[in-house]
Amino acid sequence: MAGARQPRRRAGVSRRSCARFEVVLAMLRAAAFMVPSGLGVQDAGYVALLGALGVPGAVTVGAAFVLIKRAKEIVWIALGLLVFFGGRVVYREAPERA
C-alpha cells in the first residue's frame, strides 16, 4: 500500500527514567549557578544522558529536545515582558483636582 503508515519507533525510555533524567539535570543546572540560565550545562547534560540511555541519534534528539525546551522558556519570558511593559503603558496617574 502506498498510503500505509509506518509504525512509530520508541526510544525505549520509561517515564521513571525521564523523571530521573529531569531531576539530575535540574541538579546540574543548580550546581552551575554561575553560568547565566545554565546555558550549555543543561544542554550538554541532555545530550550526554540521552547517549547514556542508548537513544539512537542522541545528539540529534538532544538538540531537538533542547530547542523545544528553550522555545518554551522564551515564550514565558516574552509573556512576562509583555505583561510588565504593557501594564506600565496602560497605568497612568489620575490628574490632581483643584
C-alpha positions as CSV (number, residue, x, y, z in Angstrom):
1,M,0.0,0.0,0.0
2,A,1.2,3.4,-0.9
3,G,-0.5,5.3,2.0
4,A,0.3,2.8,4.8
5,R,1.6,4.4,8.0
6,Q,5.0,3.3,9.3
7,P,5.0,2.1,12.9
8,R,6.4,4.6,15.4
9,R,9.8,3.7,16.8
10,R,10.2,4.1,20.5
11,A,13.4,5.1,22.2
12,G,12.8,2.5,25.0
13,V,13.0,5.1,27.8
14,S,10.5,4.7,30.6
15,R,8.6,7.5,32.4
16,R,10.6,6.8,35.5
17,S,13.9,7.2,33.6
18,C,12.6,10.5,32.2
19,A,11.7,11.8,35.7
20,R,15.2,10.8,37.0
21,F,16.7,12.5,33.9
22,E,14.9,15.8,34.7
23,V,16.0,15.7,38.4
24,V,19.6,15.1,37.6
25,L,19.7,17.9,35.0
26,A,17.9,20.3,37.4
27,M,20.7,19.5,39.9
28,L,23.4,20.1,37.3
29,R,21.8,23.4,36.4
30,A,21.6,24.4,40.0
31,A,25.2,23.4,40.6
32,A,26.3,25.6,37.7
33,F,24.5,28.7,39.0
34,M,27.4,30.9,37.9
35,V,26.5,30.2,34.2
36,P,23.7,32.5,33.0
37,S,20.5,30.4,32.6
38,G,22.6,27.3,32.7
39,L,23.3,27.7,29.0
40,G,25.4,24.8,27.7
41,V,25.4,22.9,31.0
42,Q,21.8,21.7,30.8
43,D,22.0,21.3,27.0
44,A,25.2,19.1,27.2
45,G,23.6,17.2,30.0
46,Y,20.6,16.3,27.9
47,V,22.7,15.0,25.1
48,A,25.0,13.1,27.4
49,L,22.2,11.4,29.3
50,L,20.3,10.5,26.1
51,G,23.5,8.9,24.8
52,A,23.9,7.0,28.1
53,L,20.4,5.7,27.9
54,G,21.1,4.4,24.4
55,V,18.7,6.6,22.5
56,P,19.6,6.2,18.8
57,G,20.7,9.6,17.3
58,A,21.2,11.0,20.8
59,V,22.9,14.2,19.6
60,T,20.1,15.0,17.1
61,V,17.3,14.1,19.5
62,G,19.0,16.0,22.3
63,A,19.4,19.1,20.1
64,A,15.7,19.0,19.1
65,F,14.7,18.5,22.7
66,V,16.8,21.4,23.9
67,L,15.4,23.7,21.2
68,I,11.8,22.8,22.3
69,K,12.6,23.4,26.0
70,R,14.4,26.7,25.2
71,A,11.5,27.9,23.0
72,K,9.1,27.3,25.9
73,E,11.3,29.4,28.1
74,I,11.4,32.2,25.5
75,V,7.6,32.2,25.2
76,W,7.2,32.6,29.0
77,I,9.9,35.3,29.1
78,A,8.2,37.2,26.3
79,L,4.8,36.9,28.0
80,G,6.3,38.3,31.2
81,L,7.9,41.2,29.5
82,L,4.6,41.9,27.6
83,V,2.6,42.0,30.9
84,F,5.3,44.1,32.6
85,F,5.7,46.7,30.0
86,G,2.1,46.5,28.8
87,G,0.9,47.3,32.4
88,R,3.2,50.2,32.6
89,V,1.8,51.8,29.4
90,V,-1.8,51.3,30.5
91,Y,-1.4,52.6,34.0
92,R,-1.4,56.4,34.3
93,E,-1.7,58.5,37.4
94,A,-5.0,60.4,37.7
95,P,-4.7,64.2,37.3
96,E,-4.9,66.2,40.5
97,R,-8.1,68.0,41.1
98,A,-8.1,71.7,42.1
